[in-house]
Amino acid sequence: MSTFTIDTSTSRATPTPVPGKRMTVPAIRGHKKDGKTEQPLVMLTAYTMRMAQLLDPHCEMLLVGDSLGQVIYGLPSTVPVTMEMMCNHGAAVVRGSWHALVAVDMPFGSYEGSPQQAFESAARIMKETGCAAVKLEGGEAMAPTIDFLTHRGIPVIGHVGLTPQAVNVLGGYGARGKSADEAKKIVGDARAVADAGAFCIVVEGVMEQIAEQVTEAVNVPIIGIGASPKCDGQVLVTEDMLGLFERTPRFVKRYADMASEIGEAVGKYASEVRERTFPTEEQTYRPKE
């Protein structure tokens, strides 16, 4: 297996030797020993080959999230995301990475109908992308499906708490677990998903104490997003973390202001084009003397 880099002279992706071994499912699961994780796992979303190249050296896992529906395609939620979208972007991220384990979200409607439907969808994703795992949303209700997949060679990442594909049922993206009953359900969902064979679980948008309870109660790594620093790892949408959008969710820390930097660069380019100061001699082709 090779990864790819952009040849700047041709603007084409060309294969380069893989400089090391990828993270594996057992390696990720093995980060949590005797209920504790010494060094938290780092996960970020990636949707393109170039972004995968930039993130890969720093991450144990790259998630091709169905959040691409909003981030890349401008959709109102993750619900309209298709299998074709996930497979195309998943393949690009695999091509652009060599170190991180790449997992791909299963889109809404591709797995909920039955374990057999889930297997067919997951098998397609793995075949077409080369990814190492799939991620699906849902708690106890999805445990039989997770068990079905893992016993047929498909590694699964679970996802409990705030589940964006269920936004129409939940009524929004607010934090979950504010009531005692809902808190109990989230912990139970995480246990059921882990017992079914998920090798790690994303816990999203829950009250901090619930995330800590889940992390203590479950023997596989818990990856938090809007959860707790005590989780076994963290994940964010990369574009949020880089400051590419004006709105920043409460649980996101901006590590850069890329939107402003891009705006400034494009503004400077536009000015130089209008002033005819670009291109210069350095950017034009002339006969050799």
C-alpha positions in Angstrom: 0.0 0.0 0.0 1.3 3.4 -0.9 0.3 6.9 0.1 0.3 9.8 -2.3 1.8 13.2 -2.5 1.1 16.1 -4.9 3.8 16.5 -7.6 3.9 20.3 -7.8 5.4 20.2 -11.3 2.4 18.3 -12.7 -0.3 18.9 -10.0 -0.9 15.1 -9.9 -1.0 12.7 -7.1 2.0 10.3 -7.2 2.6 7.3 -5.0 5.4 7.4 -2.5 6.7 4.6 -0.2 4.9 4.1 3.1 7.3 5.3 5.8 5.8 3.2 8.6 3.0 0.9 9.7 -0.5 2.2 10.3 -2.3 2.1 13.6 -4.4 -1.0 13.9 -7.6 -1.8 15.7 -5.9 -3.9 18.4 -3.4 -1.0 18.9 -6.2 1.5 19.4 -8.1 -0.8 21.8 -4.8 -1.6 23.6 -4.4 2.1 24.6 -6.8 1.4 27.4 -5.4 -1.1 29.9 -7.0 -2.0 33.2 -9.6 0.7 32.6 -7.1 3.5 32.1 -5.4 5.3 29.2 -1.9 6.7 29.9 -1.7 8.9 26.8 -5.0 10.1 25.3 -5.7 9.2 21.7 -5.8 12.0 19.1 -8.5 11.9 16.4 -9.5 14.6 13.9 -11.9 14.6 10.9 -10.5 14.6 7.4 -12.3 14.7 4.0 -9.6 15.3 1.4 -6.2 13.8 0.5 -4.2 16.9 1.2 -5.8 17.5 4.7 -5.1 13.9 5.5 -1.5 14.4 4.7 -1.2 17.3 7.0 -3.1 15.7 9.9 -1.7 12.2 9.7 1.6 12.6 11.5 -0.2 14.0 14.6 -3.2 11.6 14.9 -3.8 8.0 15.9 -7.1 8.1 14.0 -8.6 10.1 11.2 -12.4 10.1 10.9 -14.1 10.6 7.6 -17.1 12.0 9.3 -20.6 12.5 7.8 -20.1 16.0 9.0 -18.7 16.5 5.5 -22.4 17.1 4.6 -22.2 20.5 6.3 -18.5 21.2 6.0 -18.0 20.3 2.3 -21.4 20.3 0.7 -23.3 23.0 2.7 -26.1 20.7 3.7 -28.3 21.5 6.7 -27.5 18.3 8.5 -25.8 14.9 8.1 -29.1 13.3 7.1 -28.8 13.8 3.3 -25.2 12.4 3.1 -24.9 9.5 0.7 -22.8 6.4 0.5 -21.1 7.8 -2.7 -20.0 10.9 -0.7 -18.6 8.8 2.1 -16.8 6.3 -0.2 -15.3 9.0 -2.4 -13.9 11.1 0.5 -12.9 8.0 2.5 -10.8 6.8 -0.4 -9.1 10.2 -0.7 -8.2 10.2 3.0 -6.8 6.7 2.9 -4.6 7.7 -0.1 -3.3 10.7 1.8 -2.4 9.0 5.0 0.0 6.3 6.1 0.1 6.3 10.0 -3.4 6.9 11.3 -6.2 4.4 11.4 -8.9 5.7 9.0 -12.5 5.2 10.0 -15.5 6.1 7.8 -18.9 7.1 9.0 -21.8 5.1 7.8 -24.4 7.5 6.5 -28.0 7.8 7.7 -30.2 5.1 6.2 -27.3 2.7 5.3 -27.4 0.5 8.4 -30.4 1.0 10.6 -32.8 -1.3 8.6 -31.1 -4.6 9.6 -27.7 -6.2 10.4 -27.6 -7.5 6.9 -28.1 -4.1 5.4 -25.4 -2.7 7.7 -23.0 -5.5 6.6 -23.6 -4.8 2.9 -23.0 -1.1 3.4 -20.0 -1.5 5.6 -18.4 -4.0 3.2 -18.9 -1.6 0.3 -17.3 1.2 2.3 -14.2 -0.9 3.3 -13.8 -2.2 -0.3 -14.1 1.1 -2.0 -12.0 3.2 0.5 -9.5 0.8 2.0 -10.4 2.1 5.5 -9.8 0.0 8.6 -13.2 0.6 10.3 -16.6 2.1 10.1 -18.5 4.2 12.7 -22.2 4.1 13.3 -24.5 6.0 15.7 -26.8 4.5 18.2 -26.7 2.7 21.6 -28.4 -0.4 22.8 -30.7 -0.7 19.8 -27.6 -1.0 17.5 -25.8 -3.5 19.7 -27.0 -6.6 17.6 -25.9 -4.9 14.4 -22.4 -4.1 15.9 -22.1 -7.7 17.1 -23.1 -8.9 13.6 -20.5 -6.7 11.9 -17.6 -7.5 14.2 -18.2 -11.2 13.9 -17.9 -10.9 10.2 -14.6 -9.0 10.1 -15.7 -5.4 10.2 -14.3 -3.3 13.0 -16.8 -0.8 14.4 -16.5 2.5 16.3 -19.6 3.3 18.3 -21.2 6.7 18.8 -23.5 7.5 21.7 -24.8 10.6 23.5 -25.7 13.4 21.0 -26.2 11.5 17.7 -26.4 14.1 14.9 -28.2 11.7 12.5 -31.1 11.6 15.0 -31.4 15.4 15.1 -35.0 15.3 14.0 -35.9 13.0 16.9 -33.7 14.9 19.5 -35.1 18.2 18.4 -31.7 19.9 18.1 -28.0 19.7 19.0 -28.2 20.5 22.7 -26.1 18.6 25.3 -27.6 15.3 26.4 -27.9 13.7 29.8 -29.4 16.6 31.8 -32.0 14.3 33.3 -31.2 11.3 35.5 -33.0 8.9 33.1 -31.2 10.2 30.0 -27.8 10.0 31.9 -28.5 6.4 32.8 -29.5 5.6 29.3 -26.3 7.0 27.8 -24.1 4.9 30.2 -26.2 1.9 29.4 -25.9 2.5 25.7 -22.1 2.8 25.9 -21.9 -0.5 27.8 -24.1 -2.3 25.3 -22.1 -1.0 22.4 -18.8 -2.0 24.0 -20.1 -5.5 24.9 -21.3 -5.9 21.3 -17.7 -5.6 20.1 -17.0 -1.9 19.3 -13.3 -1.3 19.7 -13.8 2.3 20.8 -16.7 4.7 21.2 -17.3 8.4 20.5 -19.2 10.1 23.2 -20.6 13.4 21.9 -22.3 16.4 23.5 -23.0 15.0 27.0 -22.7 16.5 30.5 -19.2 16.2 31.8 -19.9 13.8 34.7 -21.7 11.4 32.3 -18.6 11.2 30.0 -16.5 10.5 33.1 -18.9 7.7 34.2 -18.8 6.2 30.7 -15.0 6.3 30.6 -14.8 4.5 33.9 -17.5 2.0 33.2 -16.4 0.8 29.7 -13.3 -1.2 29.0 -12.7 0.3 25.5 -11.3 3.8 24.7 -13.9 6.6 24.9 -13.3 9.4 22.5 -14.9 12.6 23.7 -16.3 15.6 21.7 -18.0 18.0 24.0 -17.5 15.5 26.8 -14.6 15.5 29.3 -10.8 15.8 29.4 -10.9 12.6 31.3 -11.9 10.6 28.2 -9.4 8.3 26.7 -9.1 10.5 23.6 -10.6 13.6 21.9 -12.0 14.3 18.4 -13.0 17.6 16.7 -14.1 18.6 13.3 -10.8 19.9 11.8 -12.4 22.9 10.1 -13.9 24.0 13.4 -10.6 23.7 15.2 -8.8 25.7 12.5 -11.3 28.5 12.6 -12.7 28.2 9.1 -16.2 29.0 10.2 -17.6 32.1 11.9 -19.6 30.0 14.4 -17.6 28.0 16.9 -19.5 25.3 18.9 -19.0 25.7 22.7 -16.9 22.5 22.9 -14.5 23.6 20.2 -11.2 25.4 20.9 -9.9 27.5 17.9 -6.2 26.8 17.4 -6.0 29.1 14.4 -8.0 31.7 12.4 -7.7 30.2 9.0 -10.8 32.0 7.6 -9.1 35.4 8.2 -5.8 34.3 6.7 -7.5 33.0 3.6 -9.5 36.1 3.3 -6.4 38.3 3.6 -4.5 36.2 1.0 -7.4 36.2 -1.5 -7.9 40.0 -1.0 -4.2 40.6 -1.7 -4.4 38.4 -4.9 -7.5 40.2 -6.1 -5.8 43.6 -5.6 -2.7 42.6 -7.5 -4.8 41.2 -10.4 -6.8 44.5 -10.6 -3.6 46.5 -10.4 -1.8 44.3 -13.0 1.0 43.7 -10.6 0.3 39.9 -10.9 1.6 37.9 -12.7 5.2 39.2 -12.7 8.2 38.1 -14.7 8.7 35.3 -12.2 5.2 33.8 -13.0 5.2 34.1 -16.8 6.9 32.0 -19.6 9.3 33.8 -21.9 11.7 32.7 -24.6 15.1 31.6 -23.2 17.9 34.0 -24.2 
